[in-house]
Amino acid sequence: MPQPMTRRIDVTGAGGVRLAAWEFGDPPKTDPASGTAAGDASAPGVLLLHGLMGRASHWAATARWLSERHRAIALDQRGHGRSEKPPKASFTRESYVEDAEAALDQLGLAPAVLIGHAMGALTAWQLAAKRPDLVRGLVICDMRASALGAASQREWTEWFRAWPVPFATLADVRKWFGEDDPWVERPNPARGEFYAEVMAESPDGWRPVFDPEQMLSSRETWVYDAHWEELAQVQCPTLVVRGLDGQLGRAEAQEMVRVLPRGQYAEVADAGHLVHYDQPEAWRAAVEPFLDSLRDT
């Protein structure tokens, strides 16, 4: 079976920042019952938001199965992927939320389902709380609502300093992040592939496509605060998904479901923080029934 086409769509985010949005799947086929034609903007919209250091292409596999029935678009958020990397002062929570809001508007996706991983999930639920008219459903993947604190930020700063950049080859990238990284408890090839996808070749070797200092600046704008209040303001149906070995613990995930007015819970076995990357089929099995339930709302 041939791979579907990839299409880039340029979006203008908050403060005029240039953002790249991506369609990785073919538009939905014609639905005889509704008369929706292939590529018709009336197909239900989905906006996919990656986490810190991620990029839109990490959602490619998810976007391809979503595209069977949805218009699914993944956004390279500011400072990530092929989007612009503006000055340090622009990396605020408000900017990320406003970028997603602008993307929904310019892409004609609203009211859309937002699917977010980690920091992208926080952006998604903050936008859902701010603009309930734009969001008809929400999937939160492995993101905590509690404050992580100063120790967490220091740990991340030290982790970035430990990266042996530049990497000589992509194989070295995969091995370090999949096996040698002190943060890796046991070999994880999917993690190695995840980070290989955010590297680009430079004259002296392979380096990240993002600026680590900008990533720390982005993280600093949410890591010290708890986000329960905004979670409680989300009015649409929301699915909280965690990897069994991820960063979001079961007790906190279930408390998030309790706080959400219309919360649901799912967990994926044999998955860490990168749930959709570690176990793509199990991730689909957890998310697809929830999306199907939204078709009748």
C-alpha positions as CSV (number, residue, x, y, z in Angstrom):
1,M,0.0,0.0,0.0
2,P,1.5,3.4,-0.9
3,Q,2.2,5.9,1.8
4,P,-0.2,8.8,2.0
5,M,1.1,12.2,0.9
6,T,2.5,14.7,3.5
7,R,1.3,18.3,3.2
8,R,2.7,21.3,5.0
9,I,0.4,24.2,5.9
10,D,1.8,27.5,7.2
11,V,0.1,29.1,10.2
12,T,0.7,32.4,11.9
13,G,0.9,32.1,15.6
14,A,0.8,34.6,18.5
15,G,3.0,37.7,17.8
16,G,3.4,36.8,14.2
17,V,5.5,33.6,14.8
18,R,5.6,31.4,11.8
19,L,4.4,27.9,12.5
20,A,4.3,24.7,10.4
21,A,1.3,22.4,10.5
22,W,1.2,19.0,8.8
23,E,-1.3,16.6,7.3
24,F,0.3,13.1,7.3
25,G,-2.8,11.2,6.1
26,D,-5.0,11.4,3.1
27,P,-8.2,13.3,3.6
28,P,-11.2,11.2,4.8
29,K,-13.0,9.3,2.0
30,T,-16.5,10.2,1.0
31,D,-19.1,9.1,3.5
32,P,-22.3,8.1,1.7
33,A,-24.5,8.7,4.8
34,S,-23.4,12.3,5.3
35,G,-22.3,13.2,1.8
36,T,-19.0,14.4,3.1
37,A,-16.5,14.5,0.2
38,A,-12.9,13.6,0.4
39,G,-11.0,16.5,1.8
40,D,-14.2,18.3,2.8
41,A,-13.6,20.7,5.7
42,S,-16.8,19.4,7.3
43,A,-14.9,16.2,8.4
44,P,-14.4,16.3,12.2
45,G,-11.3,18.2,13.0
46,V,-8.4,17.0,15.2
47,L,-5.4,19.0,16.2
48,L,-2.4,17.1,17.5
49,L,0.0,18.8,19.9
50,H,3.4,17.2,20.7
51,G,5.3,17.6,23.9
52,L,8.4,19.5,24.9
53,M,11.2,18.7,22.4
54,G,8.8,16.8,20.2
55,R,7.7,17.6,16.6
56,A,4.6,17.1,14.5
57,S,6.0,14.1,12.8
58,H,5.9,12.1,16.1
59,W,2.1,12.0,15.4
60,A,2.4,10.7,11.9
61,A,1.2,7.2,12.6
62,T,-1.7,8.5,14.8
63,A,-2.6,11.1,12.1
64,R,-2.8,8.4,9.4
65,W,-5.4,6.3,11.2
66,L,-7.2,9.3,12.3
67,S,-7.4,10.6,8.7
68,E,-9.7,7.7,7.8
69,R,-12.6,9.6,9.4
70,H,-11.2,13.0,10.6
71,R,-9.3,15.9,9.2
72,A,-6.2,15.4,11.4
73,I,-3.5,18.0,11.5
74,A,-0.3,18.1,13.7
75,L,1.3,21.3,14.7
76,D,5.0,22.0,15.1
77,Q,4.8,24.3,18.1
78,R,7.0,27.4,18.4
79,G,10.7,26.5,18.8
80,H,10.1,23.0,17.6
81,G,10.3,21.1,14.3
82,R,10.0,23.3,11.3
83,S,8.4,26.2,13.1
84,E,10.1,29.5,13.9
85,K,12.3,29.7,17.0
86,P,11.6,33.2,18.3
87,P,13.4,35.1,21.1
88,K,13.5,33.6,24.6
89,A,10.8,36.0,25.9
90,S,8.2,34.5,23.5
91,F,8.2,31.1,25.2
92,T,5.2,31.6,27.6
93,R,2.2,29.5,28.4
94,E,0.0,32.1,26.9
95,S,1.9,32.0,23.6
96,Y,1.6,28.3,23.2
97,V,-2.1,28.4,23.9
98,E,-2.7,31.3,21.6
99,D,-0.7,29.5,18.8
100,A,-3.0,26.5,19.1
101,E,-6.0,28.8,19.1
102,A,-4.7,30.5,15.9
103,A,-4.1,27.1,14.3
104,L,-7.7,26.0,14.9
105,D,-9.0,29.2,13.4
106,Q,-6.7,29.4,10.4
107,L,-7.0,25.7,9.6
108,G,-10.8,25.7,9.9
109,L,-10.8,22.8,12.4
110,A,-13.0,24.0,15.2
111,P,-14.9,22.7,17.0
112,A,-12.1,20.2,17.1
113,V,-10.8,17.3,19.2
114,L,-7.4,18.2,20.7
115,I,-4.9,15.4,21.3
116,G,-1.9,16.4,23.3
117,H,1.1,14.7,24.7
118,A,2.9,16.0,27.8
119,M,3.3,19.8,27.5
120,G,1.1,19.6,24.4
121,A,-1.7,18.1,26.6
122,L,-1.3,21.0,29.0
123,T,-1.7,23.5,26.1
124,A,-4.7,21.6,25.0
125,W,-6.6,21.6,28.3
126,Q,-5.7,25.3,28.9
127,L,-7.2,26.1,25.5
128,A,-10.2,24.0,26.2
129,A,-10.8,25.9,29.5
130,K,-10.2,29.3,27.8
131,R,-12.3,28.7,24.6
132,P,-14.8,25.9,25.1
133,D,-16.5,26.9,21.8
134,L,-13.4,25.7,19.9
135,V,-13.0,22.2,21.6
136,R,-15.5,19.4,21.4
137,G,-13.2,16.7,22.9
138,L,-9.8,16.3,24.5
139,V,-7.2,13.6,24.9
140,I,-4.6,14.1,27.6
141,C,-1.6,11.8,27.2
142,D,0.8,11.4,30.1
143,M,0.8,15.0,31.6
144,R,0.6,15.8,35.2
145,A,-1.6,18.5,36.7
146,S,0.4,18.9,39.8
147,A,3.4,21.2,40.2
148,L,6.8,19.5,39.5
149,G,8.9,22.2,41.2
150,A,12.4,23.6,41.2
151,A,14.2,20.3,41.7
152,S,12.6,19.0,38.5
153,Q,13.8,22.0,36.5
154,R,17.4,21.6,37.9
155,E,17.3,18.0,36.9
156,W,16.4,18.9,33.4
157,T,19.1,21.5,33.1
158,E,21.7,18.9,34.2
159,W,20.3,16.4,31.8
160,F,20.7,18.7,28.8
161,R,24.3,19.3,29.8
162,A,24.9,15.6,29.8
163,W,24.0,15.2,26.1
164,P,27.2,14.2,24.2
165,V,26.5,16.6,21.3
166,P,27.3,16.7,18.5
167,F,26.5,13.0,17.8
168,A,28.7,11.5,15.1
169,T,25.8,9.5,13.6
170,L,22.1,8.9,13.9
171,A,23.0,5.4,15.2
172,D,24.8,7.1,18.1
173,V,21.7,9.2,18.8
174,R,19.5,6.1,18.9
175,K,22.0,4.3,21.2
176,W,22.5,7.1,23.6
177,F,18.8,8.0,24.1
178,G,17.7,4.4,23.9
179,E,20.4,2.8,26.1
180,D,23.2,5.0,27.5
181,D,21.2,8.0,28.8
182,P,21.3,8.0,32.6
183,W,17.5,8.6,32.5
184,V,16.9,5.3,30.8
185,E,16.1,2.5,33.3
186,R,16.2,-0.2,30.7
187,P,16.9,-0.3,26.9
188,N,14.1,1.5,25.0
189,P,14.5,1.5,21.2
190,A,11.4,3.6,20.7
191,R,12.9,6.4,22.8
192,G,16.0,6.2,20.7
193,E,13.9,6.6,17.5
194,F,11.9,9.4,19.1
195,Y,15.1,11.5,19.7
196,A,16.6,10.6,16.4
197,E,13.6,12.3,14.8
198,V,14.5,15.6,16.4
199,M,18.1,15.7,15.2
200,A,19.5,17.4,12.1
201,E,22.8,17.1,10.5
202,S,25.2,20.0,10.9
203,P,28.8,20.5,9.8
204,D,30.2,18.9,12.9
205,G,27.6,16.1,13.4
206,W,24.0,15.6,14.5
207,R,22.4,18.2,16.8
208,P,18.8,18.9,18.0
209,V,16.6,20.9,15.8
210,F,15.6,22.9,18.9
211,D,17.6,25.1,21.2
212,P,17.8,23.4,24.7
213,E,17.8,26.8,26.4
214,Q,14.5,27.6,24.7
215,M,13.1,24.3,25.9
216,L,14.1,25.1,29.4
217,S,12.5,28.5,29.1
218,S,9.3,26.9,27.8
219,R,9.3,24.4,30.7
220,E,9.9,27.1,33.3
221,T,6.6,28.7,32.5
222,W,4.6,25.8,33.8
223,V,6.8,23.5,35.9
224,Y,6.4,25.5,39.1
225,D,2.6,25.7,39.0
226,A,-0.3,23.3,39.5
227,H,-2.9,23.2,36.8
228,W,-5.9,21.7,38.5
229,E,-8.1,24.8,38.3
230,E,-8.0,25.0,34.6
231,L,-8.6,21.2,34.4
232,A,-11.8,21.7,36.3
233,Q,-12.9,24.3,33.8
234,V,-12.7,21.9,30.8
235,Q,-16.4,21.3,29.8
236,C,-15.9,18.8,26.9
237,P,-15.5,15.0,27.2
238,T,-11.9,14.3,28.1
239,L,-9.9,11.1,28.1
240,V,-6.8,10.9,30.4
241,V,-4.3,8.3,29.0
242,R,-1.2,7.2,30.9
243,G,1.5,4.7,30.1
244,L,1.9,2.2,32.9
245,D,5.5,3.2,33.3
246,G,5.1,6.8,32.4
247,Q,5.5,10.0,34.3
248,L,1.8,10.4,35.3
249,G,1.0,8.1,38.2
250,R,-2.3,6.2,38.4
251,A,-3.5,8.0,41.5
252,E,-2.9,11.4,40.0
253,A,-4.4,10.4,36.7
254,Q,-7.6,9.1,38.4
255,E,-7.8,12.4,40.5
256,M,-7.6,14.3,37.2
257,V,-10.5,12.2,35.9
258,R,-12.4,13.0,39.0
259,V,-11.7,16.8,38.7
260,L,-12.7,16.9,35.1
261,P,-16.4,17.5,34.7
262,R,-16.6,14.8,31.9
263,G,-13.4,12.8,32.5
264,Q,-12.6,9.2,31.4
265,Y,-9.6,7.1,32.1
266,A,-7.4,4.7,30.1
267,E,-3.9,3.2,30.6
268,V,-1.6,1.5,28.2
269,A,0.5,-1.5,29.4
270,D,4.2,-1.8,28.5
271,A,4.4,1.9,27.7
272,G,6.4,4.7,29.3
273,H,6.1,8.4,28.8
274,L,6.0,8.2,25.0
275,V,2.8,6.2,25.0
276,H,1.8,6.7,21.4
277,Y,5.4,6.0,20.3
278,D,6.0,3.0,22.6
279,Q,2.8,1.1,21.9
280,P,1.0,2.6,18.8
281,E,-1.6,-0.2,18.5
282,A,-2.5,-0.2,22.2
283,W,-2.6,3.6,22.1
284,R,-5.1,3.5,19.2
285,A,-7.2,0.9,21.0
286,A,-7.4,3.2,24.0
287,V,-8.2,6.4,22.1
288,E,-10.4,5.3,19.1
289,P,-13.5,4.3,21.1
290,F,-13.4,7.6,22.9
291,L,-13.3,9.4,19.5
292,D,-16.1,7.2,18.2
293,S,-18.2,8.3,21.2
294,L,-17.8,11.9,20.3
295,R,-19.4,11.4,16.9
296,D,-22.8,11.3,18.5
297,T,-22.3,14.4,20.6
